[in-house]
Amino acid sequence: VQLQASGGGLVQAGGSLRLSCAASGLNAKIAAFGWYRQAPGQQRELVASIASDGTKNYADSVQGRFAISRDNVWRRVYLQMNTLEPEDTAVYYCNTQYYGRDHWGKGTQVTVSS
């Protein structure tokens, strides 16, 4: 299983970014996916997740601003981030839980300037 995240960058507060995660080596239809982030000196935290049946969950801090979605045909997972805040600055990681194992991709840096 391989995950490749992209779409990070530098954006001003109030702006938007869309992260994309390309998955390979798995049956995307049965995998659960999540986006995590880790800020300097902080623990990695779950931002949003989407189950194989499409059920979505969000951290309280991003509820109403971020939206996770999936495309099982192209094996991609997206994180649309709107109304970004400086506190959203972190490295964002794509994760999948597949047959009881966690798989991680390399992160993509998101920097929000005030």
C-alpha positions in Angstrom: 0.0 0.0 0.0 1.3 3.4 -0.9 -0.1 6.8 -0.3 1.0 10.1 -1.9 -0.2 13.4 -0.5 -0.1 16.6 -2.5 -1.6 20.1 -2.6 0.0 21.8 0.3 1.4 25.3 0.2 1.5 28.7 1.6 -1.8 30.6 1.8 -3.1 33.7 3.6 -5.6 33.4 6.5 -9.1 33.0 5.1 -7.9 31.3 2.0 -8.4 27.7 0.8 -6.4 24.7 -0.2 -7.3 21.3 -1.5 -5.2 18.3 -0.5 -5.2 15.2 -2.5 -4.0 11.7 -1.6 -3.4 9.1 -4.3 -3.6 5.5 -3.0 -2.2 2.4 -4.7 -1.9 -1.2 -3.8 -5.3 -1.6 -2.2 -9.0 -2.0 -2.9 -10.1 1.6 -2.2 -13.7 0.6 -1.9 -13.1 -1.2 1.4 -10.5 1.1 2.9 -11.0 3.8 5.5 -9.0 7.0 5.0 -8.0 9.8 7.2 -6.2 13.1 7.1 -3.9 13.9 10.1 -1.7 16.8 10.8 1.3 17.6 13.0 2.4 21.0 14.0 5.9 21.7 15.3 6.2 20.4 18.9 2.7 18.9 18.8 1.4 15.4 18.6 -0.1 14.2 15.4 -3.9 14.6 15.4 -6.8 13.4 13.4 -8.3 16.1 11.2 -10.9 14.2 9.2 -11.8 10.6 8.4 -14.0 8.8 5.9 -15.1 5.2 6.2 -15.7 2.8 3.4 -19.4 3.5 3.6 -18.8 7.2 3.3 -19.3 8.1 6.9 -17.3 11.2 7.8 -15.9 12.5 11.0 -14.1 15.8 11.7 -12.1 17.3 14.5 -14.0 20.0 16.3 -11.4 22.6 15.3 -12.1 22.1 11.5 -15.8 21.3 11.6 -17.6 23.4 9.1 -14.4 24.6 7.4 -12.9 21.3 6.1 -14.5 18.7 3.9 -13.2 15.2 3.2 -14.2 13.2 0.2 -13.2 10.1 -1.7 -13.1 8.8 -5.3 -13.0 5.0 -5.2 -12.6 4.8 -9.0 -9.4 6.8 -9.1 -8.4 5.8 -5.5 -8.1 9.3 -4.3 -9.0 11.0 -1.1 -9.4 14.8 -0.9 -9.4 17.4 1.9 -10.9 20.7 1.0 -9.8 23.3 3.5 -11.6 26.6 3.6 -11.3 29.6 5.8 -7.8 28.6 6.8 -6.4 29.9 10.0 -2.7 30.2 11.2 -3.5 27.5 13.7 -4.0 25.1 10.7 -0.3 25.3 9.9 1.1 21.8 10.0 2.3 18.9 8.0 -0.7 17.0 6.8 -0.6 13.2 6.3 -2.8 10.8 4.5 -3.6 7.6 6.3 -5.5 4.4 5.5 -6.5 1.6 7.8 -6.5 -1.5 5.6 -7.0 -5.0 6.8 -6.2 -3.9 10.4 -3.0 -2.1 9.5 -2.2 1.5 9.4 -0.4 2.9 6.4 1.0 6.5 6.1 2.1 8.6 3.2 4.7 11.3 3.3 3.3 14.6 4.5 2.5 17.8 2.7 3.2 21.1 4.4 0.4 23.6 4.8 1.4 27.1 6.0 -1.2 29.7 6.8 0.1 33.3 7.2 -1.8 35.8 9.3 
